Amino acid sequence: MEREDIIRIVEGLKLIEEGVEKIQSVMRAKKIKSLKDVAAELIPVFQQDDNSLSDSVIRHLSH
């Protein structure tokens, strides 16, 4: 592995850590105990969505 590869891996790990912290923050605030419970709350929201939420999520993730 080259130095740049290691730096990219470390940057990716930092992004994962930040993502986990965001998820845990929401879970604590909403008193959600597991990722299974997160999915149980998200699935109905997306099923009832008129695609505007789905489109917003897709746009946000593509940036």
N, C-alpha and C positions, 0 to 999 in steps of 0.2 A: 504494500500500500504506500502511496505517496503522501507527502505532507498535505497537499490539497484535498486528497480523499479523506484524510483524518479530520481536517477542518470542516468539510462538508458534513461528515457524520456527526460531529459535535454540534454543528448548527442545527441539524435535523433533530438531534436529541433535545436541544434547547426548545425547539418548537413543540415537540411532543410534551415536554414538561410543562410548558405554558398552557397547552391545550388541556392537559390533565387538571391543572390548577383551575382553569375556567370551569370545567365540567364539575369538579368537586365543589367549587364555590356555589354554583347553581343548585347542586344537589343538597348542600348544607342549608342554603336559604329556603329551599322548598321541602326540606326534611325528607328527601328521597334517599333511600338506603342502598339501592343497588342499580346497576346498569339495566338489569331486567325491568326494574320499576321505571327507569327513564324511558325505555322502549315502550312500555305499556302506556305511558302518557303521550309519547310522540306519535305512535301509530294512529290513534283516533284523530289527532289533530291533522295529520297529513291526509287521512282518508276523507275528512270533511272539507278539506281545503279546496278552494276553487282554482287551484294552481298558482295563485299569486304568492302564497308563502313558499311553495316549492320553487317557483321561478326566482324569488328573492334569495333563497338559500343557494340555489345553483349559481346565480350571479355573484354572490358573496364568495363562494368557494372557488370561483374561477379567477379571482383577482390575485 
